[in-house]
Structure formats: structure tokens, C-alpha cells
Amino acid sequence: MNAFTNVVAYAPPGVTGLGLGVVTGIFAANGVFDLRPGLPVFDLTICARRSGPLRTDTGVPLQIEWGLEAFTTAELIMVLPGTGFRDDHDDGLLDALRSAHRRGAMVAGHCVGSFLLAAAGLLDGLDATTHWQYADEMAATYPEVTVRREALYIDHGQVSTGAGATAGIDLSLHLLRTHHGATVANRIARDLVTPPHRAGGQAQYLDTPVPATSGDDRLDEVLAWARENLRRRPSVDQLAAQAMTSRRTFLRRFRQVTGTSPHAWLTTQRLHLAEELLETTDLSVEHIAHRVGYTSAAALRDRFVQRRGVPPRDYRHTFRQHRP
């Protein structure tokens, strides 16, 4: 869980404006505008196969100052999506990506940027995701990769992939949460006016896009009430009563909005709050466990290890050391 600050975004031919917006909004705003005092300042470099002019998906030209030499010092390489992703696989690019990976750089593919990671062999034997529209193509082109079209992002530690479009925000915030802690990720998410974590996967977006809020004021109030009352361990029946609807109707509406079950959603909320309390307070693990709705420190520890791979005390030690 080493913190990173040197971020290189690889822009392929026809790089999407949305992909550029995601990476600059998350990793560049603090350093350029000093909008986030107290948070890490990231050194963001946009590079391409070679320096010079590069066209975006809308035809707007960009002047790129860095070529693949930028990979040599990167701690995190974000491969952005572009319209030319099928042809952007020359040996020099693949070798540079593999070399960065071998020396320990993290590599993340956003949307169809995952195709480049697959072409380099970095996803062989792993689960991966990409934009749902291209999931079948990726699976057919790279049979060594298990493509999970329903996932928003998949993290294997040094290699991660994210789904299409705004799922690049989800992937980036996940990497921030993992390597800089919940406080940093939540602050940046708040600045971007986006949820720090979206439950569920791409399936909820295939036919009817689901906004960050449900559009149902009553359900939004229930979700807010549940977050504020985690220690009371609200049941589905209690949540349905708050929503003034039947259990069956509530469960159907809840899954439509969140893409997951109340139990899974509540578990995520409990662990997010536990992370923040571990980072920002001196409360004991036992106290935090009861505050977020677990019966004991052991119960919190089991869930925390499943999610983070480390026990709460180790998490606190890591993120209290470089807390903003």
C-alpha cells in the first residue's frame, strides 16, 4: 500500500476527452490550482508514443511534451482510452510498458485502455474488465484473459483495469483509497461532486443509466439515515419502514438504484466509515467496531482483512503516518 505521487497518463491516438478529464481532474487539480490544501500533490505527466501533436477523439489537437521515456520514473501509469486502441500495439510501446511493470510501477487500464495491458501480456491469467461494448471483443482477442464485463474495476495490486467512461473515476478513487487512504479519496470525490464508491457493476448501466442520487427523495433520505445509524444495525424491514414501502418493493427499488443488496451496501458503508475513523481518530478498534455496527473488534477485523488484506491496526499505522 505504498503511496504514489508520480503519475503518468498514456494518451493513445484519438485519446478521449473524457479520459483526459478524469485523470487531470483527479491527479492534476491540486498541483495546478492548489484547490485541495493538505492533500497530496501529484506530479502528473501526459505522454504519448512520441512527443508532438496528438489528436483527441473530437479532433482537437494536443501538444504532447513527453514520449515513452516518461514511463521510466512513473509510479502509476494510467493507460487512457482512445479511438485507435486496436492498432496501438507496436513493439516499442509494449516493451516500455512491460519494462515499467517489471521495475515495480503500477499499471492501470481505463476503458479500452485495458486492451493495451492485454496486448503486453500483463493480464494473462487474470480477471480484467473494459467497456461493456468491447468486452466480447477483448475476450475473443485475448483468450488468456478472463473478461468480467459486469465489473466497474478490478485490482490485482500492481495491475488494475476499469470499465468504460466514468468508471475511470471509480478506478482512480479506488487506487487513491488503497494507496493514500479513505480520507484522501473521499476529499477528492467530494471536490468532484461524485460518490467516493459506487456499489454494483456495469450491468446497472447497460440499459438505464443510474445517477449518483436515485431521483427518489424518500430513498435518498433512507440511505442518508442508514449511514447515520450504522451502529444500530438497521435491518431491511427497518429500511423499508423508513421508505414507507413494502419490503419487496424496497428491495427492488434499492437494487435498481445501487446495483447491489442492502446487506452488501451496508457492509461497504461500515467499512468506509471504519477506514475514516482509523485514519482520523484515536478511538480503539473495539469502539470503532461498535460505532459502525459490528458486535466486536474481531468481527470488524475479519471483514476488514477480507476487504483490505490487512487488519485494522496495520491499516491505521500505514495511513496515520502520511495523513494530510
C-alpha positions as a Python dict, from the first residue, in 0.01 Angstrom:
ca = {
    (1, 'M'): (0, 0, 0),
    (2, 'N'): (286, 239, -78),
    (3, 'A'): (166, 592, -158),
    (4, 'F'): (236, 714, -511),
    (5, 'T'): (272, 1071, -639),
    (6, 'N'): (439, 1036, -982),
    (7, 'V'): (154, 960, -1224),
    (8, 'V'): (196, 918, -1599),
    (9, 'A'): (-113, 907, -1822),
    (10, 'Y'): (-52, 742, -2158),
    (11, 'A'): (-259, 907, -2433),
    (12, 'P'): (-314, 681, -2735),
    (13, 'P'): (-417, 805, -3080),
    (14, 'G'): (-765, 954, -3059),
    (15, 'V'): (-746, 981, -2682),
    (16, 'T'): (-1087, 1062, -2540),
    (17, 'G'): (-1154, 1399, -2387),
    (18, 'L'): (-1337, 1225, -2104),
    (19, 'G'): (-1035, 1009, -2025),
    (20, 'L'): (-812, 1316, -2013),
    (21, 'G'): (-1066, 1494, -1795),
    (22, 'V'): (-1081, 1208, -1547),
    (23, 'V'): (-707, 1181, -1496),
    (24, 'T'): (-644, 1556, -1482),
    (25, 'G'): (-942, 1620, -1256),
    (26, 'I'): (-824, 1365, -1002),
    (27, 'F'): (-445, 1388, -1022),
    (28, 'A'): (-368, 1739, -1153),
    (29, 'A'): (-610, 1984, -993),
    (30, 'N'): (-425, 2015, -664),
    (31, 'G'): (-87, 2086, -816),
    (32, 'V'): (-215, 2329, -1079),
    (33, 'F'): (-478, 2526, -890),
    (34, 'D'): (-396, 2449, -524),
    (35, 'L'): (-763, 2361, -477),
    (36, 'R'): (-700, 2087, -222),
    (37, 'P'): (-477, 2218, 55),
    (38, 'G'): (-348, 1945, 282),
    (39, 'L'): (-388, 1669, 25),
    (40, 'P'): (-108, 1502, -172),
    (41, 'V'): (26, 1691, -472),
    (42, 'F'): (60, 1459, -769),
    (43, 'D'): (319, 1503, -1042),
    (44, 'L'): (104, 1425, -1349),
    (45, 'T'): (261, 1380, -1693),
    (46, 'I'): (65, 1320, -2012),
    (47, 'C'): (270, 1121, -2262),
    (48, 'A'): (223, 951, -2599),
    (49, 'R'): (432, 718, -2812),
    (50, 'R'): (634, 1024, -2908),
    (51, 'S'): (622, 1394, -2827),
    (52, 'G'): (446, 1629, -3065),
    (53, 'P'): (87, 1690, -3180),
    (54, 'L'): (-181, 1433, -3097),
    (55, 'R'): (-547, 1445, -3194),
    (56, 'T'): (-823, 1365, -2948),
    (57, 'D'): (-1141, 1177, -3032),
    (58, 'T'): (-1310, 1509, -3113),
    (59, 'G'): (-1032, 1622, -3345),
    (60, 'V'): (-897, 1882, -3104),
    (61, 'P'): (-515, 1876, -3127),
    (62, 'L'): (-296, 1835, -2819),
    (63, 'Q'): (71, 1922, -2794),
    (64, 'I'): (235, 1635, -2605),
    (65, 'E'): (572, 1713, -2449),
    (66, 'W'): (670, 1362, -2342),
    (67, 'G'): (721, 1032, -2518),
    (68, 'L'): (758, 686, -2366),
    (69, 'E'): (1063, 795, -2165),
    (70, 'A'): (809, 923, -1910),
    (71, 'F'): (741, 559, -1815),
    (72, 'T'): (1089, 521, -1664),
    (73, 'T'): (1009, 723, -1349),
    (74, 'A'): (634, 660, -1319),
    (75, 'E'): (495, 508, -1001),
    (76, 'L'): (150, 475, -1159),
    (77, 'I'): (81, 452, -1534),
    (78, 'M'): (-279, 517, -1636),
    (79, 'V'): (-349, 394, -1990),
    (80, 'L'): (-628, 613, -2126),
    (81, 'P'): (-889, 510, -2384),
    (82, 'G'): (-862, 621, -2745),
    (83, 'T'): (-1030, 557, -3078),
    (84, 'G'): (-716, 389, -3214),
    (85, 'F'): (-686, 132, -2936),
    (86, 'R'): (-697, -166, -3174),
    (87, 'D'): (-385, -59, -3364),
    (88, 'D'): (-179, 100, -3086),
    (89, 'H'): (32, -207, -3007),
    (90, 'D'): (379, -154, -3157),
    (91, 'D'): (673, -335, -3002),
    (92, 'G'): (835, -23, -2861),
    (93, 'L'): (522, 72, -2668),
    (94, 'L'): (465, -281, -2538),
    (95, 'D'): (829, -317, -2432),
    (96, 'A'): (820, 17, -2248),
    (97, 'L'): (505, -87, -2063),
    (98, 'R'): (647, -427, -1969),
    (99, 'S'): (973, -268, -1854),
    (100, 'A'): (789, -24, -1626),
    (101, 'H'): (586, -310, -1483),
    (102, 'R'): (898, -521, -1420),
    (103, 'R'): (1064, -245, -1220),
    (104, 'G'): (755, -217, -998),
    (105, 'A'): (536, 56, -1147),
    (106, 'M'): (162, 8, -1109),
    (107, 'V'): (-23, -6, -1440),
    (108, 'A'): (-395, 67, -1479),
    (109, 'G'): (-608, 50, -1793),
    (110, 'H'): (-916, 271, -1820),
    (111, 'C'): (-1194, 157, -2056),
    (112, 'V'): (-1043, 26, -2383),
    (113, 'G'): (-702, 118, -2240),
    (114, 'S'): (-723, -233, -2093),
    (115, 'F'): (-658, -371, -2443),
    (116, 'L'): (-302, -237, -2430),
    (117, 'L'): (-236, -413, -2099),
    (118, 'A'): (-369, -734, -2251),
    (119, 'A'): (-152, -693, -2562),
    (120, 'A'): (153, -654, -2338),
    (121, 'G'): (68, -982, -2162),
    (122, 'L'): (17, -809, -1827),
    (123, 'L'): (-333, -953, -1790),
    (124, 'D'): (-253, -1314, -1882),
    (125, 'G'): (-422, -1548, -1635),
    (126, 'L'): (-605, -1261, -1464),
    (127, 'D'): (-958, -1125, -1448),
    (128, 'A'): (-999, -789, -1621),
    (129, 'T'): (-1268, -550, -1732),
    (130, 'T'): (-1323, -293, -2005),
    (131, 'H'): (-1615, -103, -2153),
    (132, 'W'): (-1908, -344, -2177),
    (133, 'Q'): (-1947, -272, -2551),
    (134, 'Y'): (-1599, -414, -2618),
    (135, 'A'): (-1592, -693, -2359),
    (136, 'D'): (-1671, -972, -2606),
    (137, 'E'): (-1407, -841, -2849),
    (138, 'M'): (-1146, -834, -2574),
    (139, 'A'): (-1234, -1188, -2465),
    (140, 'A'): (-1206, -1316, -2823),
    (141, 'T'): (-881, -1131, -2895),
    (142, 'Y'): (-708, -1224, -2569),
    (143, 'P'): (-831, -1568, -2458),
    (144, 'E'): (-567, -1575, -2182),
    (145, 'V'): (-764, -1302, -2005),
    (146, 'T'): (-1088, -1365, -1815),
    (147, 'V'): (-1304, -1066, -1906),
    (148, 'R'): (-1564, -968, -1649),
    (149, 'R'): (-1792, -732, -1834),
    (150, 'E'): (-2003, -655, -1525),
    (151, 'A'): (-1721, -512, -1310),
    (152, 'L'): (-1657, -140, -1264),
    (153, 'Y'): (-1292, -209, -1185),
    (154, 'I'): (-1065, -499, -1092),
    (155, 'D'): (-746, -453, -892),
    (156, 'H'): (-473, -718, -875),
    (157, 'G'): (-228, -495, -690),
    (158, 'Q'): (27, -394, -950),
    (159, 'V'): (-217, -426, -1240),
    (160, 'S'): (-573, -296, -1249),
    (161, 'T'): (-843, -234, -1508),
    (162, 'G'): (-1152, -17, -1515),
    (163, 'A'): (-1471, -19, -1717),
    (164, 'G'): (-1586, 243, -1964),
    (165, 'A'): (-1637, 618, -1947),
    (166, 'T'): (-1688, 749, -1591),
    (167, 'A'): (-1576, 418, -1439),
    (168, 'G'): (-1229, 572, -1478),
    (169, 'I'): (-1326, 788, -1181),
    (170, 'D'): (-1420, 478, -980),
    (171, 'L'): (-1088, 312, -1065),
    (172, 'S'): (-885, 622, -980),
    (173, 'L'): (-1064, 679, -650),
    (174, 'H'): (-1013, 313, -563),
    (175, 'L'): (-639, 347, -623),
    (176, 'L'): (-634, 661, -408),
    (177, 'R'): (-824, 486, -131),
    (178, 'T'): (-592, 185, -145),
    (179, 'H'): (-263, 376, -150),
    (180, 'H'): (-345, 707, 20),
    (181, 'G'): (-638, 615, 246),
    (182, 'A'): (-1009, 683, 269),
    (183, 'T'): (-972, 1045, 383),
    (184, 'V'): (-782, 1149, 69),
    (185, 'A'): (-1013, 958, -166),
    (186, 'N'): (-1327, 1097, -1),
    (187, 'R'): (-1199, 1455, -7),
    (188, 'I'): (-1119, 1437, -377),
    (189, 'A'): (-1450, 1266, -454),
    (190, 'R'): (-1629, 1543, -268),
    (191, 'D'): (-1444, 1806, -471),
    (192, 'L'): (-1550, 1629, -791),
    (193, 'V'): (-1910, 1600, -664),
    (194, 'T'): (-1910, 1224, -717),
    (195, 'P'): (-1972, 929, -485),
    (196, 'P'): (-1647, 800, -331),
    (197, 'H'): (-1762, 446, -404),
    (198, 'R'): (-2032, 305, -631),
    (199, 'A'): (-2163, -36, -542),
    (200, 'G'): (-2263, -277, -814),
    (201, 'G'): (-2120, -310, -1162),
    (202, 'Q'): (-2171, -214, -1523),
    (203, 'A'): (-2487, -420, -1552),
    (204, 'Q'): (-2687, -143, -1390),
    (205, 'Y'): (-2580, 98, -1665),
    (206, 'L'): (-2640, -109, -1977),
    (207, 'D'): (-2998, -3, -2043),
    (208, 'T'): (-3089, 271, -1797),
    (209, 'P'): (-2810, 488, -1655),
    (210, 'V'): (-2833, 531, -1279),
    (211, 'P'): (-2731, 873, -1140),
    (212, 'A'): (-2536, 925, -819),
    (213, 'T'): (-2865, 1002, -646),
    (214, 'S'): (-3172, 794, -702),
    (215, 'G'): (-3408, 1071, -807),
    (216, 'D'): (-3633, 939, -530),
    (217, 'D'): (-3613, 1183, -240),
    (218, 'R'): (-3758, 929, 1),
    (219, 'L'): (-3498, 665, -85),
    (220, 'D'): (-3217, 920, -72),
    (221, 'E'): (-3332, 1010, 280),
    (222, 'V'): (-3334, 641, 375),
    (223, 'L'): (-2977, 596, 251),
    (224, 'A'): (-2866, 901, 447),
    (225, 'W'): (-3050, 774, 758),
    (226, 'A'): (-2883, 433, 723),
    (227, 'R'): (-2536, 591, 705),
    (228, 'E'): (-2606, 791, 1019),
    (229, 'N'): (-2738, 488, 1206),
    (230, 'L'): (-2490, 216, 1121),
    (231, 'R'): (-2429, 146, 1489),
    (232, 'R'): (-2796, 50, 1523),
    (233, 'R'): (-2753, -226, 1261),
    (234, 'P'): (-3065, -136, 1061),
    (235, 'S'): (-3250, -431, 910),
    (236, 'V'): (-3416, -448, 570),
    (237, 'D'): (-3756, -420, 737),
    (238, 'Q'): (-3646, -105, 920),
    (239, 'L'): (-3515, 46, 598),
    (240, 'A'): (-3838, -41, 418),
    (241, 'A'): (-4035, 120, 701),
    (242, 'Q'): (-3824, 435, 670),
    (243, 'A'): (-3904, 435, 298),
    (244, 'M'): (-4273, 380, 380),
    (245, 'T'): (-4300, 91, 139),
    (246, 'S'): (-4321, -287, 145),
    (247, 'R'): (-4010, -499, 190),
    (248, 'R'): (-4045, -642, -161),
    (249, 'T'): (-4086, -301, -326),
    (250, 'F'): (-3798, -160, -124),
    (251, 'L'): (-3561, -441, -223),
    (252, 'R'): (-3647, -400, -590),
    (253, 'R'): (-3603, -22, -582),
    (254, 'F'): (-3283, -46, -376),
    (255, 'R'): (-3117, -277, -629),
    (256, 'Q'): (-3230, -57, -918),
    (257, 'V'): (-3061, 243, -760),
    (258, 'T'): (-2747, 92, -604),
    (259, 'G'): (-2693, -219, -815),
    (260, 'T'): (-2650, -431, -503),
    (261, 'S'): (-2831, -564, -196),
    (262, 'P'): (-2890, -371, 128),
    (263, 'H'): (-2657, -611, 314),
    (264, 'A'): (-2369, -555, 69),
    (265, 'W'): (-2430, -180, 64),
    (266, 'L'): (-2436, -156, 445),
    (267, 'T'): (-2116, -360, 468),
    (268, 'T'): (-1943, -116, 233),
    (269, 'Q'): (-2068, 184, 433),
    (270, 'R'): (-1948, 28, 759),
    (271, 'L'): (-1601, -39, 624),
    (272, 'H'): (-1571, 307, 468),
    (273, 'L'): (-1660, 470, 800),
    (274, 'A'): (-1422, 238, 985),
    (275, 'E'): (-1140, 341, 750),
    (276, 'E'): (-1205, 710, 813),
    (277, 'L'): (-1221, 662, 1190),
    (278, 'L'): (-898, 462, 1188),
    (279, 'E'): (-727, 740, 994),
    (280, 'T'): (-866, 1043, 1173),
    (281, 'T'): (-929, 940, 1537),
    (282, 'D'): (-757, 763, 1824),
    (283, 'L'): (-1064, 552, 1904),
    (284, 'S'): (-991, 189, 1986),
    (285, 'V'): (-1071, -76, 1726),
    (286, 'E'): (-1336, -214, 1964),
    (287, 'H'): (-1502, 129, 1988),
    (288, 'I'): (-1491, 176, 1612),
    (289, 'A'): (-1640, -169, 1559),
    (290, 'H'): (-1944, -85, 1770),
    (291, 'R'): (-1975, 260, 1617),
    (292, 'V'): (-2001, 120, 1264),
    (293, 'G'): (-2237, -161, 1358),
    (294, 'Y'): (-2024, -467, 1436),
    (295, 'T'): (-2066, -666, 1755),
    (296, 'S'): (-1695, -691, 1830),
    (297, 'A'): (-1348, -589, 1718),
    (298, 'A'): (-1298, -946, 1591),
    (299, 'A'): (-1599, -917, 1361),
    (300, 'L'): (-1468, -589, 1219),
    (301, 'R'): (-1121, -736, 1181),
    (302, 'D'): (-1249, -1033, 978),
    (303, 'R'): (-1439, -808, 737),
    (304, 'F'): (-1156, -558, 719),
    (305, 'V'): (-899, -823, 628),
    (306, 'Q'): (-1133, -955, 356),
    (307, 'R'): (-1160, -606, 207),
    (308, 'R'): (-815, -460, 263),
    (309, 'G'): (-592, -761, 315),
    (310, 'V'): (-459, -617, 641),
    (311, 'P'): (-608, -590, 992),
    (312, 'P'): (-740, -252, 1118),
    (313, 'R'): (-435, -177, 1334),
    (314, 'D'): (-197, -223, 1041),
    (315, 'Y'): (-419, -3, 824),
    (316, 'R'): (-417, 270, 1091),
    (317, 'H'): (-39, 251, 1123),
    (318, 'T'): (7, 291, 748),
    (319, 'F'): (-231, 579, 684),
    (320, 'R'): (-182, 774, 1005),
    (321, 'Q'): (186, 808, 907),
    (322, 'H'): (110, 1010, 592),
    (323, 'R'): (-230, 1151, 683),
    (324, 'P'): (-288, 1502, 537),
}
